[in-house]
Amino acid sequence: MDFQKGPERICYRDLEGRLLAEVDFPTKDGVAEITHTFVDDVLRGQGVANQLLTAAAEQIRASGLRVKLTCPYAKAWFPKHPEYSDMVIPE
């Protein structure tokens, strides 16, 4: 899947430009806060949310940031991926 990556957002749009998936992670003071993950019904069950979070975690790590989890999906995803546990700010 060819994601569009920005400094605080990763998304996927169809050929018509319609938003089908995204993860938002605004940054402040060295912390990226994952606030929102969305996958349209047409892509559900295909592992797209997992791909989004993996891409976000890699991008956040490459930027040298820590991560705060406020998105429910991210809160469930990170414990299942201990390779990123060093980045997470405990609640």
C-alpha positions as CSV (number, residue, x, y, z in Angstrom):
1,M,0.0,0.0,0.0
2,D,1.4,3.4,-1.0
3,F,0.9,5.7,2.0
4,Q,1.2,9.5,1.8
5,K,3.5,10.6,4.6
6,G,3.6,14.0,6.2
7,P,5.4,15.2,9.3
8,E,2.4,14.5,11.6
9,R,0.1,12.2,9.5
10,I,0.2,9.2,7.3
11,C,-2.8,8.4,5.1
12,Y,-4.0,6.5,2.1
13,R,-6.3,7.9,-0.6
14,D,-8.0,6.1,-3.5
15,L,-7.5,7.1,-7.1
16,E,-10.3,9.6,-6.8
17,G,-8.6,11.2,-3.8
18,R,-11.0,9.9,-1.2
19,L,-9.5,9.4,2.2
20,L,-9.6,5.7,3.1
21,A,-7.1,5.4,5.9
22,E,-5.1,7.6,8.2
23,V,-3.2,8.0,11.5
24,D,-2.6,11.4,13.0
25,F,0.3,12.1,15.4
26,P,0.8,15.8,16.2
27,T,4.1,16.6,17.7
28,K,5.2,18.9,20.5
29,D,8.2,19.1,22.7
30,G,9.8,15.9,21.4
31,V,6.6,13.9,21.8
32,A,4.4,12.6,19.0
33,E,0.8,11.9,20.3
34,I,-1.1,9.3,18.3
35,T,-4.5,10.8,18.5
36,H,-6.5,9.1,15.7
37,T,-6.5,6.0,13.5
38,F,-9.1,5.5,10.8
39,V,-9.7,2.8,8.2
40,D,-12.7,3.0,5.9
41,D,-15.0,0.0,5.8
42,V,-13.8,-1.0,2.3
43,L,-10.4,-1.7,3.7
44,R,-11.3,-3.2,7.1
45,G,-9.9,-6.7,7.8
46,Q,-7.0,-6.3,5.5
47,G,-4.3,-5.3,8.1
48,V,-4.3,-1.6,7.0
49,A,-4.5,-0.2,10.5
50,N,-1.5,-2.4,11.4
51,Q,0.4,-1.1,8.4
52,L,-0.4,2.5,9.3
53,L,0.8,2.1,12.9
54,T,3.9,0.3,11.8
55,A,4.7,3.2,9.4
56,A,3.9,5.8,12.1
57,A,6.1,4.1,14.7
58,E,9.0,3.8,12.3
59,Q,8.6,7.5,11.2
60,I,8.4,8.7,14.9
61,R,11.4,6.6,15.8
62,A,13.4,7.9,12.9
63,S,12.6,11.5,14.0
64,G,14.0,10.7,17.5
65,L,10.6,11.4,19.2
66,R,8.8,9.6,22.0
67,V,5.2,8.6,21.6
68,K,2.1,9.3,23.7
69,L,-0.9,7.1,23.0
70,T,-4.4,8.6,23.2
71,C,-5.9,6.7,20.3
72,P,-7.7,3.5,21.4
73,Y,-6.3,1.5,18.5
74,A,-2.8,2.7,19.2
75,K,-3.2,1.8,22.9
76,A,-4.1,-1.8,21.9
77,W,-1.5,-2.0,19.1
78,F,1.7,-0.9,20.9
79,P,1.7,-3.6,23.7
80,K,1.5,-6.2,20.9
81,H,4.6,-4.8,19.3
82,P,7.3,-4.7,22.1
83,E,10.0,-3.7,19.6
84,Y,8.5,-0.2,20.0
85,S,8.0,-0.2,23.8
86,D,11.1,2.0,24.4
87,M,9.3,4.9,22.6
88,V,6.1,4.8,24.6
89,I,5.6,7.3,27.4
90,P,3.7,5.4,30.2
91,E,0.3,6.7,31.1
